[in-house]
Amino acid sequence: MTKNRIDIEEISGITVVKLLEKKILDEANIEELGRELFALVETNGHRKLILEFSDVEYLSSAALGKLITLHKKVGAAKGKLVLCGIPKEILEVFKITQLDRILTICADLDGAIAKF
């Protein structure tokens, strides 16, 4: 049985992807998560994506790399990616790496939906 890494919900034509894992650290998990997220854009044609991080406690730098790749894929599909619900400690990493300048980040889901 494969473990669910994401929960997908459609809200007003926007695909909301809730990340369910508390720790996104393991390379194999990150690869699989990346495949699932990329497939949303490449296979399923989703162009409006929100990633919801409220359950995530740890995120490795490899996971950040997947987010950058996802951001590029969504951009190439003329879509938009918004991140929300990022815990303070993880948000600090986004700021240190200056990813907060590249990625659109909102405090909560309502704010993220308002970006579309």
C-alpha positions, 0 to 999 in steps of 0.5 A, spaced: 500 500 500 502 506 498 502 512 503 498 518 501 503 524 500 498 529 498 491 530 498 488 534 492 481 538 492 479 543 487 476 550 489 473 554 484 478 551 478 484 551 483 487 545 485 489 545 492 494 540 494 495 539 501 502 536 503 500 530 508 507 528 510 510 531 517 517 530 515 519 531 507 526 529 508 527 522 505 530 522 498 526 516 495 519 520 498 522 527 495 522 523 488 515 520 489 512 527 491 516 530 485 513 525 480 506 526 483 506 534 483 509 534 476 504 529 474 499 534 476 501 539 471 504 535 465 499 529 465 493 532 468 494 539 465 493 543 472 495 550 471 493 553 478 496 550 483 496 551 491 501 547 495 498 547 503 504 546 508 500 546 514 502 539 516 509 539 514 514 540 520 521 539 516 523 540 509 530 538 506 533 542 501 532 536 496 525 538 497 526 545 496 529 543 489 523 540 487 519 546 489 523 550 484 522 545 478 515 545 480 515 552 479 518 552 472 513 547 470 507 551 472 510 557 469 512 553 462 504 551 462 503 558 463 500 557 470 501 559 477 503 556 483 502 559 490 504 556 497 501 557 503 500 555 510 508 554 511 510 554 518 515 559 521 521 555 521 520 552 514 518 559 512 525 562 515 529 557 510 525 560 504 527 567 506 534 564 507 535 561 501 531 567 498 526 562 495 521 567 498 522 572 492 521 567 487 515 563 489 509 566 491 507 565 498 501 566 502 500 566 510 493 562 509 489 558 504 484 564 503 490 569 501 493 564 496 486 563 493 486 571 492 492 570 488 488 567 482 
